[in-house]
Amino acid sequence: MIDALRKRFPKLTTPPKDDICYATQNRQDAVKALVNEGIDLLLVVGSQNSSNSLRLCEVAQALGVEAHLIDRAAEIDEACFTRRIK
């Protein structure tokens, strides 16, 4: 697809491959800030096939915080909370 576009528009420029949109970066920064504030559990509501949602979980997990990706509230495992109350 890119090759076809470049043939039609020779001056086409594309963002660097490591470029992510501001909203995505802001969300990842927010997860890091929450971890710095001391959270020990992160629930990300989003689609299982969303790379952005998956990345939010990965960011938290890389910082040592348990994180789960859920599609809807019905998927919340209450055991995640009861383990923390003890």
BAZAVO-374290 format. One line per 5 residues: number of its first residue (from 1); their letters; for each residue x negated, y, z of C-alpha. Coordinates in Angstrom, 3 decimals. Layout:
REM BAZAVO-374290
NUM	A	X,Y,Z | ...
***
This chain:
REM BAZAVO-374290
1	MIDAL	0.000,0.000,0.000 | -2.781,2.410,0.920 | -4.602,1.637,-2.333 | -1.455,2.448,-4.336 | -1.042,5.717,-2.461
6	RKRFP	-4.688,6.651,-3.007 | -4.309,6.069,-6.769 | -1.311,8.359,-6.886 | -2.679,10.901,-4.391 | -6.487,10.930,-4.672
11	KLTTP	-6.876,13.569,-1.944 | -4.894,11.522,0.567 | -6.389,11.535,4.047 | -5.465,9.174,6.831 | -5.944,9.372,10.587
16	PKDDI	-8.789,7.414,12.145 | -7.875,3.852,13.063 | -8.390,4.560,16.755 | -5.996,7.527,16.637 | -2.790,7.106,18.636
21	CYATQ	0.070,9.522,18.895 | 0.228,12.001,21.751 | 3.333,10.401,23.272 | 1.618,7.013,23.432 | -1.519,8.514,24.949
26	NRQDA	0.561,10.476,27.466 | 2.330,7.301,28.594 | -0.958,5.464,29.022 | -2.341,8.398,30.990 | 0.807,8.359,33.157
31	VKALV	0.256,4.675,33.959 | -3.327,5.447,34.985 | -2.101,8.295,37.196 | 0.472,6.029,38.851 | -2.222,3.443,39.544
36	NEGID	-4.397,6.177,41.070 | -1.468,7.082,43.337 | -1.451,3.526,44.658 | 1.313,1.599,42.908 | 0.959,-2.159,43.055
41	LLLVV	3.667,-3.111,40.549 | 4.660,-1.672,37.176 | 7.788,-2.647,35.261 | 7.751,-1.510,31.645 | 11.145,-1.487,29.965
46	GSQNS	10.602,-2.131,26.280 | 10.658,-4.677,23.525 | 8.378,-7.712,23.667 | 7.270,-6.930,20.112 | 6.372,-3.294,20.884
51	SNSLR	2.617,-2.824,20.834 | 3.021,0.391,22.841 | 4.985,-1.342,25.604 | 2.530,-4.232,25.691 | -0.355,-1.778,25.921
56	LCEVA	1.188,-0.069,28.958 | 1.202,-3.421,30.749 | -2.371,-4.091,29.651 | -3.545,-0.720,30.961 | -2.027,-1.400,34.381
61	QALGV	-3.327,-4.970,34.510 | -6.843,-3.857,33.539 | -6.736,-1.568,36.568 | -5.690,-4.422,38.853 | -1.953,-3.719,39.017
66	EAHLI	0.672,-6.392,38.418 | 2.721,-5.393,35.370 | 5.702,-6.937,33.594 | 7.360,-6.095,30.293 | 11.138,-6.461,30.405
71	DRAAE	13.870,-5.774,27.865 | 16.615,-4.985,30.362 | 17.314,-4.694,34.084 | 18.778,-8.198,34.208 | 15.274,-9.551,33.613
76	IDEAC	13.860,-8.058,36.804 | 12.581,-10.800,39.083 | 13.528,-9.678,42.590 | 10.760,-11.864,43.981 | 8.329,-9.196,42.760
81	FTRRI	9.797,-6.859,45.370 | 10.302,-9.275,48.260 | 6.631,-10.289,48.129 | 5.743,-6.656,48.819 | 8.123,-6.138,51.730
86	K	6.487,-8.709,53.999
***
